[in-house]
């Protein structure tokens, strides 16, 4: 009979523990602060008698105490059972390192053993030293996650962990644990070293320190696991030579009376059917369940009796998928939804159950199953054929919003029109217009070309197509100065206005029937020019009405003269106040005095002096201030 390496190692370990003294002082197996009523009494008693754990000089164990890094190495080294030659090799290789990092004498051998067997790496030890974790008297402690990973390595569980195609942990704080450690934690749970429920409240708490009483239980479980040999929970105790493991994906499920046959497509590509009856253990994400939790597409591990198709154990993981399609029918009474979707260029139909607490939104807002209709577009999140999330876009009924885009395309000589509407902030949906669509704008019949971004609309939809558009122009008034006018062939006229309120340039198309007045007289586009002050009525993105003043908007600047350049006819001012937003207190500006500039008091530029205070009147032409009058204060 061939024994496993782990069994031989543990047998030798027991003999060694009985023959030698531990490397740290040991005391009576029973500690005076651990009564028989203590929850961890049996573990502490067992490990104390074996010499795995030790107490203190006063006869106490301090079960609520926490572990230092070196104490952890000392405990885990007891699980390694290294030969004399291995111990010597570890010292030859790492004695220089532990001396360099000033590891205390009592812990050096344990640290070197852990380094030699790969429980920790040189990088781990150096990091611990940099974090002040190996100094005598340090108050730094090791977290639950680090101790768990070190223990898994000490138990040589890495190969077993890596052999698992998938694992499922249910800790509430799983996101705080790196995924590379999940399989090691899973096999520790299987071995009974860790609890699947974490600290008892569903959390693993990876950074919290481990108590000495907790470590005693983990050491006891690890020792007993190694002594008995590994067993997977839920797997019948059948000799490994009598079983076979198949890893693959469920491709079909067939029921026959109380029996179920699942067809599994293995990684090699071969397919075979296996019988699941009342004696088969079925687990989903590590939890005991029934055959009803199995679905096509799931990844499974099936343990069968060799030479048969009888499944002893089935381990499955939750099947998560997402499909995008169109609702064919919906039944709120039975919580069923039927969706048509495309997969590999093939149209498919799926009838699915919607769980009671499914997260459902319609057009970006919370909704219920009863709010959904035939023809609505949906994105479904599915777990094991159950819909857990629905993101729906209404394709029938009324849609209210604001036009953000208008497009068209020619397909087979037919023009198709599209309108994109923002229904709620950030929720934009594009709809196709029916060829017989009815369009109204401000209550009058209109064409698609008459619509504009910014229009408020109500769309009437039937099975995804817009059959009616009722648009309203949203009007607003702006004031400012014309800074640019451009006319392009086939695209009309665009006027750029520097908005007096925002001090930003804004460009708008001039509506075909826009009303234009210049100096209170009816005019047209040819009468407009850069620098004119305007009051404009904006409808969506068009100018509907424009009143212009050829002199611009008269403004005032109050300032102090800092320099006079008679040759250039320019005066430098330090601004005290201004009604032009671009000029502020303390700004240095230069104004130009022309023949048209009137200086009150019969002064001219030759009379102006530094530090005089001026009131300057003029208008901004879109580029500079045109000075019309100066008063000296």
C-alpha positions as CSV (number, residue, x, y, z in Angstrom):
1,X,0.0,0.0,0.0
2,X,1.4,3.4,-1.0
3,X,1.2,6.2,1.6
4,X,1.0,9.8,0.6
5,X,3.8,12.2,1.4
6,X,1.6,14.2,3.7
7,X,0.6,11.1,5.8
8,X,4.3,10.0,6.2
9,X,5.2,13.6,7.1
10,X,2.6,13.8,9.8
11,X,3.4,10.4,11.2
12,X,7.1,11.4,11.5
13,X,5.9,14.8,13.0
14,X,4.0,13.1,15.8
15,X,7.1,11.0,16.7
16,X,9.3,14.1,16.6
17,X,7.0,16.1,18.8
18,X,7.0,13.3,21.4
19,X,10.8,12.9,21.3
20,X,12.2,16.5,21.3
21,X,11.6,19.7,23.3
22,X,10.1,22.6,21.4
23,X,12.3,25.5,20.5
24,X,10.5,27.8,23.0
25,X,9.8,27.1,26.7
26,X,6.9,24.8,27.3
27,X,4.7,24.5,30.4
28,X,1.8,22.4,31.7
29,X,-0.7,21.4,29.1
30,X,-3.4,23.0,31.1
31,X,-3.2,26.8,31.4
32,X,-4.7,28.4,34.4
33,X,-6.5,31.1,32.3
34,X,-8.1,28.5,30.0
35,X,-10.9,26.7,32.0
36,X,-12.5,23.6,30.7
37,X,-15.6,25.7,29.8
38,X,-13.6,27.8,27.4
39,X,-14.7,27.3,23.8
40,X,-11.2,26.6,22.6
41,X,-10.2,24.5,25.6
42,X,-9.9,21.2,23.6
43,X,-7.8,22.8,20.8
44,X,-5.5,24.6,23.3
45,X,-5.1,21.4,25.4
46,X,-4.4,19.2,22.3
47,X,-1.8,21.6,20.8
48,X,-0.2,22.2,24.2
49,X,0.3,18.5,24.8
50,X,1.8,18.1,21.4
51,X,4.2,21.0,22.0
52,X,2.8,23.0,19.2
53,X,1.8,26.0,21.4
54,X,3.3,27.4,24.5
55,X,2.3,29.4,27.5
56,X,4.0,32.1,29.5
57,X,6.2,31.9,32.6
58,X,3.2,32.7,34.9
59,X,1.4,29.6,33.7
60,X,-1.1,31.5,31.5
61,X,-1.9,31.1,27.8
62,X,-3.5,34.5,27.3
63,X,-6.1,33.3,24.8
64,X,-7.2,36.8,23.8
65,X,-3.6,37.8,23.0
66,X,-2.6,38.4,19.4
67,X,0.3,37.0,17.4
68,X,3.5,38.7,16.2
69,X,5.1,37.8,12.9
70,X,7.9,35.7,14.6
71,X,5.4,33.9,16.8
72,X,3.4,33.0,13.7
73,X,6.6,31.6,12.0
74,X,7.4,29.6,15.1
75,X,4.0,28.0,15.1
76,X,3.8,27.2,11.4
77,X,7.3,25.7,11.4
78,X,5.9,23.0,13.6
79,X,3.8,21.8,10.6
80,X,6.8,21.4,8.3
81,X,8.5,18.3,9.8
82,X,11.8,18.9,8.0
83,X,14.6,16.3,8.0
84,X,18.0,17.1,9.6
85,X,19.5,17.6,6.1
86,X,16.7,20.0,5.2
87,X,17.2,22.0,8.4
88,X,20.9,22.2,7.7
89,X,20.3,23.3,4.2
90,X,18.0,26.0,5.4
91,X,20.6,27.3,7.8
92,X,23.3,27.3,5.1
93,X,21.1,29.2,2.8
94,X,19.4,31.7,5.1
95,X,21.6,32.2,8.2
96,X,23.2,35.3,6.6
97,X,19.8,36.8,5.9
98,X,18.3,36.3,9.4
99,X,21.5,37.8,10.9
100,X,21.4,40.8,8.6
101,X,17.7,41.5,9.5
102,X,18.5,40.9,13.2
103,X,16.0,38.1,13.8
104,X,16.1,37.1,17.5
105,X,18.0,33.9,18.2
106,X,14.9,32.0,19.5
107,X,13.1,32.6,16.2
108,X,15.9,32.1,13.6
109,X,15.5,28.4,13.0
110,X,11.7,28.7,12.6
111,X,12.1,31.6,10.1
112,X,14.8,29.7,8.1
113,X,12.5,26.6,7.9
114,X,9.6,28.7,6.7
115,X,11.9,30.4,4.1
116,X,13.2,27.0,2.9
117,X,9.8,25.5,2.5
118,X,8.3,28.5,0.8
119,X,5.9,29.5,3.5
120,X,7.4,33.0,3.2
121,X,9.8,34.5,0.7
122,X,12.9,36.6,1.3
123,X,10.8,39.6,0.1
124,X,8.1,38.8,2.7
125,X,10.7,38.8,5.5
126,X,12.4,42.0,4.3
127,X,9.0,43.7,4.1
128,X,8.1,42.5,7.6
129,X,11.4,43.9,8.9
130,X,10.7,47.3,7.1
131,X,7.3,47.4,8.9
132,X,9.0,46.9,12.3
133,X,7.4,43.4,12.7
134,X,10.4,41.4,13.8
135,X,11.9,43.6,16.4
136,X,11.9,42.3,20.0
137,X,9.0,44.0,21.8
138,X,7.3,45.2,18.6
139,X,3.6,46.0,18.9
140,X,2.9,45.2,15.3
141,X,0.7,42.1,14.7
142,X,-0.1,39.9,11.7
143,X,-3.5,40.0,10.0
144,X,-5.9,37.1,9.5
145,X,-5.3,37.0,5.8
146,X,-1.5,36.8,6.0
147,X,-1.6,34.1,8.6
148,X,-4.1,32.1,6.5
149,X,-2.0,32.3,3.4
150,X,1.2,31.3,5.3
151,X,-0.7,28.3,6.8
152,X,-2.0,27.1,3.4
153,X,1.6,27.1,2.2
154,X,2.8,25.3,5.3
155,X,0.2,22.7,4.7
156,X,1.3,22.4,1.0
157,X,-2.2,23.2,-0.3
158,X,-1.1,25.3,-3.2
159,X,-1.3,22.6,-5.8
160,X,-4.7,21.5,-4.6
161,X,-5.9,25.1,-4.8
162,X,-4.5,25.7,-8.3
163,X,-6.2,22.5,-9.5
164,X,-9.6,24.0,-9.0
165,X,-11.0,25.6,-12.1
166,X,-13.1,28.0,-10.0
167,X,-14.1,28.6,-6.3
168,X,-16.8,30.7,-4.7
169,X,-16.4,32.5,-1.4
170,X,-19.3,34.3,0.3
171,X,-17.5,36.7,2.6
172,X,-19.2,40.1,2.7
173,X,-15.8,41.9,2.4
174,X,-14.5,39.6,-0.4
175,X,-13.7,42.6,-2.6
176,X,-11.0,43.6,0.0
177,X,-9.2,40.3,-0.6
178,X,-7.0,39.9,-3.7
179,X,-8.4,37.3,-6.1
180,X,-5.1,35.5,-6.2
181,X,-5.7,34.3,-2.6
182,X,-9.3,33.1,-3.1
183,X,-8.4,29.5,-3.9
184,X,-6.1,29.2,-1.0
185,X,-8.8,30.4,1.4
186,X,-11.3,28.0,-0.2
187,X,-9.1,24.9,0.4
188,X,-8.5,26.0,4.0
189,X,-12.3,26.1,4.4
190,X,-12.5,22.6,2.9
191,X,-9.8,21.4,5.3
192,X,-11.8,22.8,8.3
193,X,-9.0,25.4,9.1
194,X,-11.2,28.4,8.3
195,X,-14.9,28.9,8.7
196,X,-16.9,29.7,5.5
197,X,-18.8,32.3,7.5
198,X,-15.7,34.1,8.4
199,X,-15.6,35.6,11.9
200,X,-19.2,34.6,12.4
201,X,-20.8,37.7,11.0
202,X,-20.1,36.9,7.3
203,X,-17.0,39.1,7.2
204,X,-13.4,37.7,6.8
205,X,-11.7,40.8,8.2
206,X,-8.4,40.2,6.4
207,X,-6.5,43.0,8.3
208,X,-7.6,42.3,11.8
209,X,-5.2,40.5,14.1
210,X,-5.7,36.8,14.9
211,X,-6.2,35.8,18.6
212,X,-4.1,33.1,20.2
213,X,-7.2,31.0,20.9
214,X,-8.2,31.2,17.2
215,X,-4.8,30.2,16.1
216,X,-5.0,27.2,18.4
217,X,-8.1,26.0,16.7
218,X,-6.5,26.6,13.2
219,X,-3.4,24.7,14.2
220,X,-5.5,21.8,15.6
221,X,-7.5,21.6,12.4
222,X,-4.4,21.8,10.2
223,X,-2.7,19.0,12.2
224,X,-5.7,16.7,12.1
225,X,-6.2,17.4,8.4
226,X,-2.7,16.4,7.6
227,X,-2.9,13.4,9.9
228,X,-6.0,12.1,8.2
229,X,-5.3,13.1,4.6
230,X,-7.3,15.7,2.6
231,X,-11.0,15.1,2.0
232,X,-13.3,17.3,0.1
233,X,-16.5,18.2,2.0
234,X,-19.5,16.6,0.4
235,X,-17.5,13.9,-1.4
236,X,-18.2,10.3,-0.3
237,X,-15.2,8.6,1.3
238,X,-14.5,6.5,-1.8
239,X,-10.9,5.5,-2.4
240,X,-9.4,7.9,-5.0
241,X,-8.6,5.0,-7.3
242,X,-12.3,4.2,-7.6
243,X,-13.4,7.7,-8.8
244,X,-12.9,9.9,-11.8
245,X,-13.2,13.7,-12.0
246,X,-14.8,15.3,-15.1
247,X,-14.4,19.1,-15.5
248,X,-16.5,20.8,-18.2
249,X,-19.7,22.7,-19.2
250,X,-23.3,21.4,-19.0
251,X,-24.5,21.2,-22.6
252,X,-27.9,19.5,-21.9
253,X,-30.2,18.5,-19.0
254,X,-32.8,15.8,-19.3
255,X,-35.2,14.6,-16.6
256,X,-36.5,11.0,-16.4
257,X,-38.8,10.5,-13.4
258,X,-36.9,11.3,-10.2
259,X,-33.6,11.0,-12.1
260,X,-31.8,13.7,-14.1
261,X,-29.1,13.2,-16.7
262,X,-26.7,16.1,-17.4
263,X,-24.5,16.1,-20.5
264,X,-21.1,17.6,-19.8
265,X,-18.8,18.8,-22.5
266,X,-15.3,18.3,-21.2
267,X,-12.3,20.6,-22.0
268,X,-11.1,18.0,-24.4
269,X,-14.3,18.4,-26.5
270,X,-15.8,15.1,-25.7
271,X,-19.4,14.9,-24.3
272,X,-21.0,12.3,-22.0
273,X,-24.2,12.1,-20.0
274,X,-24.1,11.4,-16.2
275,X,-26.9,10.3,-13.9
276,X,-27.9,12.4,-10.9
277,X,-30.1,10.6,-8.4
278,X,-31.1,11.1,-4.8
279,X,-27.7,9.9,-3.6
280,X,-25.8,12.5,-5.6
281,X,-24.4,15.5,-3.6
282,X,-25.0,18.7,-5.6
283,X,-23.4,22.0,-4.6
284,X,-23.7,25.5,-6.1
285,X,-21.0,28.0,-5.2
286,X,-19.9,25.6,-2.4
287,X,-23.4,25.4,-0.8
288,X,-25.5,22.2,-0.7
289,X,-28.4,22.5,-3.2
290,X,-30.6,20.4,-5.5
291,X,-30.5,19.5,-9.1
292,X,-32.9,22.3,-10.0
293,X,-29.9,24.7,-9.5
294,X,-28.2,23.2,-12.5
295,X,-28.5,24.9,-15.9
296,X,-27.1,24.6,-19.4
297,X,-23.9,26.6,-19.8
298,X,-22.7,26.1,-16.2
299,X,-19.1,25.1,-15.4
300,X,-19.1,21.9,-13.3
301,X,-16.9,19.4,-11.6
302,X,-18.5,15.9,-11.7
303,X,-17.1,13.1,-9.6
304,X,-18.2,9.7,-10.9
305,X,-17.6,6.1,-9.9
306,X,-15.0,4.7,-12.3
307,X,-16.5,2.6,-15.1
308,X,-20.0,4.0,-14.6
309,X,-22.0,7.1,-15.5
310,X,-23.3,7.6,-11.9
311,X,-22.4,11.0,-10.4
312,X,-21.3,10.9,-6.8
313,X,-20.7,14.7,-6.5
314,X,-21.5,17.7,-8.6
315,X,-19.8,21.1,-7.9
316,X,-21.3,23.9,-10.0
317,X,-20.9,27.7,-10.1
318,X,-23.6,30.3,-10.7
319,X,-24.2,30.9,-14.4
320,X,-24.2,34.6,-15.2
321,X,-25.1,35.9,-18.7
322,X,-26.4,39.1,-20.3
323,X,-28.6,39.3,-23.3
324,X,-29.9,42.3,-25.3
325,X,-33.2,42.0,-27.1
326,X,-36.8,43.0,-27.6
327,X,-39.7,42.0,-25.3
328,X,-42.1,39.6,-27.1
329,X,-44.4,39.2,-24.0
330,X,-44.4,40.0,-20.3
331,X,-46.5,38.5,-17.5
332,X,-46.4,40.3,-14.2
333,X,-48.7,37.6,-12.6
334,X,-46.3,34.7,-13.2
335,X,-43.1,36.9,-13.2
336,X,-42.2,35.7,-16.7
337,X,-40.7,37.7,-19.6
338,X,-40.1,36.4,-23.1
339,X,-37.4,38.1,-25.1
340,X,-36.2,37.8,-28.7
341,X,-32.5,38.4,-29.2
342,X,-29.6,37.8,-31.7
343,X,-26.8,35.3,-31.1
344,X,-24.2,34.3,-33.7
345,X,-26.4,35.9,-36.4
346,X,-29.3,33.7,-35.3
347,X,-32.6,35.0,-33.9
348,X,-33.5,33.3,-30.6
349,X,-36.3,33.5,-28.1
350,X,-36.0,32.9,-24.4
351,X,-38.7,32.7,-21.7
352,X,-37.3,33.6,-18.3
353,X,-38.4,34.0,-14.7
354,X,-37.9,37.5,-13.1
355,X,-36.9,37.2,-9.4
356,X,-39.1,39.2,-7.0
357,X,-36.4,41.6,-6.0
358,X,-35.0,42.2,-9.5
359,X,-33.6,45.6,-10.2
360,X,-35.7,47.1,-13.0
361,X,-35.4,50.5,-14.7
362,X,-37.4,52.0,-17.5
363,X,-35.9,54.9,-19.4
364,X,-33.4,55.4,-16.6
365,X,-36.0,55.5,-13.7
366,X,-37.0,52.8,-11.3
367,X,-39.9,50.6,-12.6
368,X,-41.8,47.4,-12.1
369,X,-42.4,44.5,-14.3
370,X,-45.9,45.7,-15.0
371,X,-44.5,48.9,-16.5
372,X,-42.8,47.0,-19.3
373,X,-44.5,46.4,-22.7
374,X,-44.2,44.4,-25.8
375,X,-41.7,45.9,-28.2
376,X,-39.6,47.6,-25.4
377,X,-35.8,47.1,-25.8
378,X,-34.2,45.4,-22.8
379,X,-30.8,44.4,-21.4
380,X,-31.2,41.5,-19.1
381,X,-28.7,40.3,-16.4
382,X,-29.3,36.6,-15.8
383,X,-28.2,34.2,-13.1
384,X,-29.1,30.5,-13.6
385,X,-32.0,31.3,-16.0
386,X,-33.4,33.8,-13.5
387,X,-33.5,37.5,-14.5
388,X,-32.0,39.6,-11.7
389,X,-31.7,43.0,-13.5
390,X,-33.6,44.6,-16.3
391,X,-32.6,47.8,-18.1
392,X,-35.5,48.7,-20.4
393,X,-36.2,51.4,-23.0
394,X,-39.8,52.1,-23.9
395,X,-40.7,51.5,-27.5
396,X,-44.4,52.1,-27.3
397,X,-46.5,54.9,-25.8
398,X,-45.5,58.6,-25.2
399,X,-42.0,59.8,-24.8
400,X,-41.3,63.3,-23.5
401,X,-37.9,65.0,-23.7
402,X,-35.6,67.5,-25.6
403,X,-34.2,66.9,-29.0
404,X,-30.4,66.6,-28.9
405,X,-29.7,65.2,-32.4
406,X,-31.3,64.8,-35.8
407,X,-29.9,62.4,-38.5
408,X,-30.9,60.7,-41.7
409,X,-29.5,58.0,-43.9
410,X,-30.3,56.6,-47.3
411,X,-30.9,52.9,-47.5
412,X,-31.9,51.3,-50.8
413,X,-32.8,54.8,-52.2
414,X,-35.2,55.3,-49.2
415,X,-34.4,58.0,-46.6
416,X,-34.7,56.9,-43.0
417,X,-34.9,59.6,-40.3
418,X,-33.7,59.4,-36.7
419,X,-34.4,61.6,-33.7
420,X,-32.3,61.4,-30.5
421,X,-34.2,62.6,-27.4
422,X,-32.8,63.2,-23.9
423,X,-35.6,62.1,-21.5
424,X,-33.8,62.6,-18.2
425,X,-30.4,64.1,-17.7
426,X,-27.9,61.9,-19.3
427,X,-30.4,59.4,-20.6
428,X,-30.4,59.7,-24.4
429,X,-32.2,57.4,-26.8
430,X,-32.3,57.3,-30.6
431,X,-35.7,56.5,-32.3
432,X,-36.5,55.8,-35.9
433,X,-39.3,57.7,-37.5
434,X,-42.1,55.8,-39.3
435,X,-42.4,56.6,-43.0
436,X,-45.9,58.0,-42.4
437,X,-44.9,60.0,-39.3
438,X,-46.9,63.2,-38.5
439,X,-44.8,66.1,-37.4
440,X,-46.0,69.4,-35.8
441,X,-43.9,72.3,-34.6
442,X,-45.6,75.0,-32.5
443,X,-49.0,73.5,-33.4
444,X,-48.4,73.8,-37.2
445,X,-47.7,70.9,-39.7
446,X,-43.9,70.7,-40.3
447,X,-41.3,68.6,-41.9
448,X,-38.3,66.7,-40.4
449,X,-36.0,69.5,-41.6
450,X,-38.0,72.0,-39.6
451,X,-37.1,70.3,-36.3
452,X,-34.2,71.7,-34.2
453,X,-32.0,70.5,-31.4
454,X,-33.3,72.1,-28.2
455,X,-37.0,71.7,-29.2
456,X,-39.2,70.1,-26.5
457,X,-41.0,67.1,-28.0
458,X,-43.6,64.5,-27.3
459,X,-43.1,61.4,-29.4
460,X,-45.8,58.8,-30.0
461,X,-44.3,55.4,-30.5
462,X,-45.7,52.1,-31.8
463,X,-43.4,49.1,-31.6
464,X,-40.2,51.2,-31.7
465,X,-41.2,53.5,-34.5
466,X,-42.2,57.2,-34.0
467,X,-45.6,57.7,-35.6
468,X,-46.1,61.3,-34.3
469,X,-43.9,64.2,-33.3
470,X,-45.2,67.2,-31.4
471,X,-42.4,69.8,-31.0
472,X,-42.4,73.2,-29.3
473,X,-39.7,75.8,-29.7
474,X,-38.1,76.8,-26.5
475,X,-37.5,80.6,-26.5
476,X,-35.0,82.6,-24.5
477,X,-33.5,86.1,-24.8
478,X,-29.8,87.0,-24.9
479,X,-28.0,90.4,-25.1
480,X,-24.5,91.0,-26.5
481,X,-22.4,92.2,-29.3
482,X,-22.0,90.6,-32.8
483,X,-18.5,89.2,-33.1
484,X,-18.8,87.2,-36.4
485,X,-21.2,86.7,-39.3
486,X,-20.8,83.8,-41.7
487,X,-22.9,82.8,-44.7
488,X,-22.4,79.4,-46.3
489,X,-24.0,77.9,-49.4
490,X,-26.9,75.6,-48.6
491,X,-26.4,76.1,-44.8
492,X,-27.8,79.6,-44.2
493,X,-26.4,82.3,-42.1
494,X,-24.7,81.9,-38.7
495,X,-24.3,84.8,-36.3
496,X,-21.8,84.7,-33.4
497,X,-22.7,86.8,-30.4
498,X,-20.6,87.6,-27.4
499,X,-23.2,87.0,-24.6
500,X,-23.0,90.0,-22.2
501,X,-24.3,87.9,-19.3
502,X,-21.8,84.9,-19.7
503,X,-19.0,86.8,-21.5
504,X,-18.8,83.9,-23.9
505,X,-19.2,83.6,-27.7
506,X,-22.3,81.7,-28.8
507,X,-23.2,80.8,-32.4
508,X,-26.7,80.5,-33.8
509,X,-28.3,79.9,-37.2
510,X,-30.5,82.7,-38.4
511,X,-34.1,81.3,-39.0
512,X,-35.4,81.7,-42.6
513,X,-38.2,83.9,-41.4
514,X,-36.3,85.7,-38.7
515,X,-37.4,89.3,-37.9
516,X,-34.5,91.8,-38.0
517,X,-34.5,95.4,-36.8
518,X,-31.5,97.8,-37.1
519,X,-31.7,101.1,-35.2
520,X,-35.5,100.5,-34.8
521,X,-36.0,100.1,-38.5
522,X,-36.9,96.9,-40.4
523,X,-33.8,95.4,-41.9
524,X,-32.2,92.2,-43.2
525,X,-28.9,90.2,-42.9
526,X,-27.1,92.7,-45.2
527,X,-27.7,95.5,-42.6
528,X,-25.9,93.7,-39.8
529,X,-22.3,94.1,-39.0
530,X,-19.6,93.1,-36.4
531,X,-19.7,95.3,-33.3
532,X,-23.4,95.9,-33.3
533,X,-25.1,95.6,-30.0
534,X,-28.1,93.1,-30.2
535,X,-31.0,91.7,-28.3
536,X,-31.9,88.3,-29.8
537,X,-34.7,85.9,-29.2
538,X,-33.4,82.3,-29.5
539,X,-35.7,79.5,-30.4
540,X,-34.0,76.1,-29.8
541,X,-30.7,76.8,-31.7
542,X,-32.0,79.5,-34.1
543,X,-32.3,83.3,-34.0
544,X,-36.0,84.1,-34.4
545,X,-35.9,87.8,-33.7
546,X,-33.0,90.3,-33.7
547,X,-32.9,93.9,-32.6
548,X,-29.5,95.6,-33.4
549,X,-28.0,99.0,-32.5
550,X,-25.3,100.2,-35.0
551,X,-23.4,102.1,-32.2
552,X,-23.2,99.2,-30.0
553,X,-23.9,99.2,-26.3
554,X,-22.6,102.3,-24.5
555,X,-20.4,101.5,-21.6
556,X,-18.4,103.4,-18.9
557,X,-14.9,102.9,-17.5
558,X,-13.6,104.9,-14.5
559,X,-9.8,105.0,-14.2
560,X,-6.6,106.8,-13.4
561,X,-4.1,107.9,-16.0
562,X,-0.8,106.0,-15.8
563,X,0.7,107.2,-19.1
564,X,-0.1,109.4,-22.1
565,X,1.4,108.6,-25.5
566,X,0.7,111.7,-27.6
567,X,2.4,110.3,-30.7
568,X,0.1,107.3,-30.8
569,X,-2.9,109.1,-29.4
570,X,-3.2,106.5,-26.6
571,X,-3.8,106.8,-22.9
572,X,-3.0,104.1,-20.4
573,X,-5.5,103.7,-17.5
574,X,-5.6,101.7,-14.3
575,X,-9.2,100.7,-13.9
576,X,-11.2,101.7,-10.8
577,X,-14.6,100.5,-12.0
578,X,-16.3,99.4,-15.2
579,X,-19.7,98.1,-16.4
580,X,-17.8,95.9,-19.0
581,X,-17.2,92.4,-17.5
582,X,-13.8,92.1,-19.2
583,X,-12.4,95.1,-17.3
584,X,-12.0,94.8,-13.5
585,X,-10.5,96.9,-10.7
586,X,-6.7,97.1,-11.0
587,X,-6.6,96.1,-14.7
588,X,-4.2,98.1,-16.9
589,X,-5.9,99.1,-20.2
590,X,-5.0,101.3,-23.2
591,X,-7.7,103.5,-24.9
592,X,-7.3,105.2,-28.3
593,X,-8.4,108.8,-28.7
594,X,-9.6,109.6,-32.2
595,X,-10.9,112.7,-34.0
596,X,-14.4,111.5,-33.1
597,X,-13.6,111.4,-29.4
598,X,-15.1,114.3,-27.4
599,X,-13.1,115.4,-24.3
600,X,-15.3,117.6,-22.0
601,X,-14.1,121.0,-20.9
602,X,-12.5,121.8,-24.3
603,X,-9.4,119.6,-23.4
604,X,-7.4,117.6,-25.9
605,X,-4.9,114.8,-25.5
606,X,-2.0,117.3,-24.9
607,X,-3.8,118.5,-21.8
608,X,-4.1,115.1,-20.1
609,X,-1.7,114.3,-17.1
610,X,-0.7,111.3,-15.0
611,X,-2.9,110.5,-12.0
612,X,-5.9,112.3,-13.4
613,X,-9.1,110.4,-12.9
614,X,-11.2,110.0,-16.0
615,X,-14.7,108.8,-16.9
616,X,-14.5,107.1,-20.3
617,X,-17.7,106.4,-22.3
618,X,-17.8,104.2,-25.4
619,X,-19.0,101.0,-26.9
620,X,-17.4,97.6,-27.5
621,X,-17.4,96.6,-31.1
622,X,-16.6,92.9,-30.4
623,X,-12.8,93.5,-30.5
624,X,-12.0,96.8,-28.8
625,X,-13.5,99.7,-26.9
626,X,-14.5,102.6,-29.2
627,X,-14.1,105.8,-27.0
628,X,-16.8,108.4,-27.7
629,X,-16.5,110.7,-24.7
630,X,-14.1,111.5,-21.8
631,X,-14.9,113.4,-18.7
632,X,-12.1,114.6,-16.4
633,X,-12.9,114.4,-12.6
